[in-house]
Amino acid sequence: MSNLATQLPSDSLNEQRFKPRQTRVLIVSDHPTESRDVATSLRRLNLDVQLALFDGKTLNAIPKQAPDAVLCHLTDFVERGPHLAKVIRSHFSPHPVPMIGAMARPSAESSKLFDSILFSPVHPSQIANRVNAMVRLGVMESEITRRLATLDELYSEKPEIGDITPDRRFRVLFIGKASPAFMIMINALQDKGVDVVAAFTSFSAFDYLHGDPFDAVVMNALEQSEPAFSIAQAMRRNSKLFHTPTLFLVDKDNFQDHETAYSRGARDIITVDAEPDEISGRILELANYHRVHEQLKLDMLSLTTDAALDESGSAFSQSFFIAHLPRILKDAAISHSPVTLIGLSLSPNCVGNVEAEAIASAYNQMTKLLSNLVRMQDVVCRWDEKTFVLSFYNTDRTEAKIILDRIHSLNKCSSYENVAEYNSPLTFSAQGTILEIPSGEGAALDHLSNLIENVKIKTLVN
């Protein structure tokens, strides 16, 4: 095994080498002028945007490398959207790319062939939110597929996943005054079999929100922006409600706060003069996304079987990770996505005697903290008693550095009970290192060996 002190660049050199990776979005457009405006707005929101043109028959300038998502922005040839979606999926096969349609008007087959649909008027922030949401779903679905394969290979286990609530109707909460327009929306959704709950004050709204879950929340902002802005912002600050989509009903002639609404957490802004079917369709589109996202989280939990976990039951074992990482790197090579590993070594600190039971308990508690700190699609491995490896798909070094800094901050304010010395809490000193793996480069075990060696060198030096 080679010495990483000479093989790997220093942290300072790495910081200069790696730049933040942006989400790559391909806009397929039949109206260059309008789409250029959308592209400009998305670039301002820190998305890496490419543009391909569609003249109704031919698709020009489509790249070979798959983007993170495709946005079909169609004005003149909306009815060609389904055919276009098939062509684009075939072009980027076998890599599954989320397909989002931004249409000037509804089309009968669009909902069957696009993963998500937006209808005019569409705000750039709304598009960016939807792109990021669909990319997140795609990453979660891919990781579920990989974990199923690894569990089957190692333990011959095939956990059941899928919709465990196929008969549950959509639940939508309406917040605000019972205006005639609001009642029309409620009736349109009830006609589609949606369970609708109305909260006419902010106080009753939060009573409902903290009860049974909702698939979407619609707020009446016809007369004024408050309390809709405050409620949406409060939901974004609550971990339980963070992902529940919020929509505003507005009067397009009076409402001017689009930027503020999206920054406060709105996922769509609906104008009161839209057709009831369009309004209900926009609400149910977001409700369906939320339902899928919640189901994928349940699927992830079903894959954490005892055989694949460490003694704390909160992190994957070394054997699972060794078998799983090659699958991650293989998919990353297909999609030209980076994979970043974080190696973390923890050493106990305490004045006086420390019982082995206290140390083992503290390590298990820290393992749970690490697992709760990252996304469900990320992989946390307990490599040995003191060493952890975290894997992040479609994540570069700069993004991983933010995560590692968060881990260090969490560790600095964490202490654990020492059974032998009650007045001397047990803490950990932590040493971490980051390794970004460019897509398709090197064998998984070589990268793991390098990472583990590097983090142990750092531990000895410090």
N, C-alpha and C positions, 0 to 999 in steps of 0.2 A: 504494500500500500504506500503510495507516495505521500510526501509531506506537503500539506496544503499551504504551508507558509510560502512555498515557492510556486505552487501550482495555481492558486486562486488569487485574483487581484484583491487589494486591500479594500476595506469598506469605503474609504474616501474615493478611490478610483472607481469603484462600482457605482457610487452616487453620480459621478460624472458620466459614466458609460450608459446608464439606463435612464430613459425618460418616461414620464407617465404615459401609460397606454390608454388610448381613447377607444370608446366603443365605435366599431366600424359599421356604418349604415350605408347601404346602396339604395339610392332613390331611383326608381324606374318611372319615367315621366312621359306623358304625351303632350305636355304643355310646358316647354322649357322656361318661359318667363316666370310663371307662377311657381314652378319647382325650384328655380334658382333662389327665389325669395325664401322658400322653406329651407333650402340648403344653407343659406346664409344665416338664418335664425338658429338652425340646429348647430352650426359650427360655433356660434356664440355661446351655446349651451354645452360646449366642450365635447361634441361628437365629431368623429372623423367621417366626413361625408363624401361619397362618390355619386356621380350622376350618369345614368344610362337613359337613352332616348328610345321611345316606342312610337312609331308612326301609324299604328293600327295594323301593320303587317310584319314589320321587321324591328328587331331589338338590336340597337347599336351600342357599342362601347361597354358591354357587360364584362366585368373582370373575370379572370380565371380563379383567383383566390376567393374563397367564400367569405362574405362579411359576417358580422355578428347578427345582423337582421336586414331584411329587405322591406322597403316601403314603396308600394306601388301607388303613386300619386297620379290618379287618372281623372281627367276632366272631359276629354272629347270621346274617349273610347272605353267608357266604363263597362260596357257589355262585353268587351274583350278581356276583362280582368281575369275571369276564371281560366281561360286559355293561357294567358300570360303567366299566371301563377304556376300552371303545370310545366311550362317551358323553363321557368327559372328554377323550379325544384329539380327538374331533370339535369339542368346545367351544373348545379352544385352538388349533385348526388356523388358519393353516399353521405355527404355531410348534411344533416338536417338544419336548415336555416329558418328561423321564425319569419313568417310572411305576414305583413300587415298591409291592409288595403286602406288607402285614404281616398274616398270616392266623392265625386261631386253630387252623386245621387245613388239611391239604392239599386242593387242588381240582384236578381233572383238567386243565382248560383254562388254569389260571392261568399256568403257565410259558410258554405261547405268547403271552399278551397283555400280561404285565407284563415290564418290562425286568429286574427283579430281584425275588426273593421272599424274605421272611423268615417263619419260623414260630415261634409261641410255644413256649417263653418267649423274649421279646425284651427286651433291655436298651436304655434310651434312648441310651447311648453307641454301641451297635451300630447303631441306627437312624441316628444322626447320621453315623457312619462311612460307612454305605451310601449315604445321601443325598449326602454330599459326593463320594463315589466316582462315583456315577452322573452327577452334575452335571459332574464333570471329564471323563468319557467323552463326554457330550453336547457339550461345548465342543470337544473334540478332533475329533469326527466332523464338526461344523459347519465347523471351520477347514479340514479336509481337503477338504470339498466346495468351499469358497471358493477354495482354492489350485488345485484342479483347473480351476476355471472361469477363473481368471486366467492360468494357464499355457496353456490352450487359446486364450484370446483374444489373448495377446501373441505366443506363439511356436508356436502350433498343435501343442503337445506334450500328449500324453495318457498320462502314466505309468501303468503297471499297478499297481494296489493290490489288496489282498484277502488272504485267508488263504493264506500260502505253505507252511503245514504242515498241510494238512487231515487227513492220516492220522496225525499224531503223537498218541499216546495221552496222557491226563492222567498226570502223575507226581506222586505224593504221598509226602512223607517223614513217617514216624512216629518220634517221639523219646520214649524212656522205657522203663520196664520192660515186658516181654512178659506183661502180665496177661491173664487170660481175656477181659475186656471189650475190651482192645486187639486181641486176635486176632480177635474177632468183627467188629470194625470193618474190620480188614484184609481178612478174607474177603469181607465185603459189597462192598467196593470192587473187589476182584479179580474178583468175579462180574460187575461192570459194565465190565470191560475196562480197569481202571486199573492202571498200573504202580506198585507199592508198594515202597518201600525202608524198612527198619527200622534205626534207629540206637538202640542201647540205652544209650549214654553220651553226654555232652555233647561229648567230644572227637571221637568218630566222627561226631556230628551235624554239626559244623562242617566236617569233612573232606568230607562229602557236600554241604553247602550251598555250599561254594566250588568245587564241581565243576559238573556239568551242572545246568541250572536245574530247579526244581520249580514246580508250579502251586499247591501248598498245603503247609503244614506243620502236622501235628497233634501236640500234646504231651500226654503222660500226666501229669495233675495230680491223680490220684485220691487219692494218699496225702499229698502235700505240694505246695506251690506252686513250690518250687524243685526242679530248675533251670529249670523252664518260664519263670518270670518273667524270669530273667537272659538266657535264650536269645532270648526275644521282644524284650527291650529291646536286646540286641546287634544283632539283625537290623534294628531301626529306625534304628540308628546307621550302618548300612552301606548305601551308595548302591546297590549291586548287589542287596541283599536287601530294601530298604526296602518295596517294594510287594508282596512275596510274602506272601499272607495266612497268618496263624497262627491256629490254633484250639486250645482247651484242652478236654480230656476231664476232667470233674469228677464228684464225688459231690455231688448237690444238698443232701444232708443235712449235709455237713461243710464244703463250700466256701462261704466268706463274703467272698472278696476280689474281687468283681466289679468294683468301681470301679478297684482297683489293676490288675487284669488288663487292662482296656481302656486304662488310661493307659499301660501298658507295651507295648501294641501288639497285643493280642488283637483279632481281627475277629469271633470267635464263641466262645461257651462252650457246650459240648454236655454234657448230663447223661448219665450212664452208663446210666440205665434207659430211654432213648429207644429206639424201634424201629430196627433196623439200617438200614432203608430211609430213615428220616428222617435218621439220622446221615450216611449216605453222600450223601443229597441236599443237606444243608447244606454238606458239604465240597465237593461238586462245583459248587454254586452259586458259591462264592467262587473255586474253581479256574477256572471258566469266565470270571468277571469278569477275573481276572488274565490269562488267555490273550487276551481281547479287548483289554485295556489294552496288553499287550506288542505285539500285532499293530498297533494304532493307532500306536504309536511307530515301528514299522517302516514303516508307510505314510507317516508324516510324513517320514522320512528319504528315501523314494523320490521325494518331491516337491521335493527340493532339487537341481534340475537346473542344470547349468552356466550355461545361458542366463539364468537368473533371479538369479544370484549376483554379488557383487562380486569384485574380484580376489583377495581372501583365500579365497574359497570358503566363507566362514562366515556371511555376512549377505546379505540380499536387496538387489538394486540399487534405485536411485531409480525407474527406470521401472516395475519390478515393483510397488513400494509405491504409486506414484501410481495404478496400475490396480487395486490390491488394496484400498486403504482404503475406497473407496465400497461395496464388498461387505460389509466389516466393519460399516460404519455402517448399511447397509440392514438387515442381520440384527439389529443392536442395536436399531433402531427397532421392528422387529416384536416383539422379546422385551422391550422396555422396559428394556434393559440399558445401563449406562454403558460408554463406551470411553474409555480414558485414554492419552495420548501422552506420552512422555518425549523431550525434545530434549537431546542431549548434544554438547558441543563440547570437543575435546581439543587442547591446545597442548603441543608438546614442550619440555622443560626439560633443559639440560645445560650444564656449564661447559666451555668450549673448543669446538673444531670438531666439527660433527656431519655425517657423510656422509648424503647423500640415501638411500642404500641402507639405512642403519641406521634412519632415520626410517620409511621405508616398511615395513620388517620389523616395527618396533615397533607401528605402526598395525595391521598384519595380526594380530599376536599379541593385541593388545587387542580386536580384533573377535571373535576366537575366544573370549576370556574372557567378553565380553558375551553371546555366543550361548549359552555353557554355563551362564550365570548365571540365565537365565530359563527358563520352561517351553517345551516344544516347540510349544504352540499359540500362543505369543506371537510377534510378528514383529519381527525386528531388521533395520533397513535402514541401509546405509552410504550416507548422502545425498550426501556428497562426501568428499574426503580427510580432513577434520577433523571432520565432523559426522555424528551418528547420530540416527536416529529409531526409537524402540521403541513398539510398539503393544500394548495389553493389553485384550482383550475381557472384558466382564463384570467390570471392575475399576474401582474409584473412585480418587479422588485420594489418599485416605489410604493405601490399599494400595500405590499407585504410589510414594508418598513413602518407604515402607519399602524398596522395590526400589531407588530412587535412592540412598538412604543406604547400601545394601549395595554399590552400584556405586562410590560414593565411597570406602568403606572398602577395597574391593578395589584401587582405583586407588592409594590411598595406600601400600599395601604392595607395589606392583608396580614393577619396574625392568627395563630392557632393555639389552642389550649395545650399546655405542657403538664401532663399528669403529675410528674415528679416535682416540679417547681412552679407552683401556682402563681407566684409573683413574677415569673420570668416567661413571657409569651414566646412561643416558637414562631420564627419567621424564616423566609427563604431568601438567599441571594440567587440571582438568575443571570445566566450567560446565554445569549442568543446569537445565532448567525442565520443569514439568509442566502439561499442559492436559487437564482432564476434559471430555469432550464429552457433554452430556446427550443421551439417545436421541432421534434424529430431528431434531436441531437443526443447521442449516447445511450447506454443501457441503464435501466432503472437502478440496478444494484450498484453500479459504479457511482451514480449520483448519490445514493444513500450512504455508501461508504465514505465518500468525500465529505458529505454533510456531517455525519456522526464524528468523523475524525476532527473536523474543523471545530465543532462545538466543544469537544473534549480538550483540544489544544487551548481554546480560549479559557476554559475552566481552570486548567493547570496554570496558565499565565497569570490569571487574576486571583 
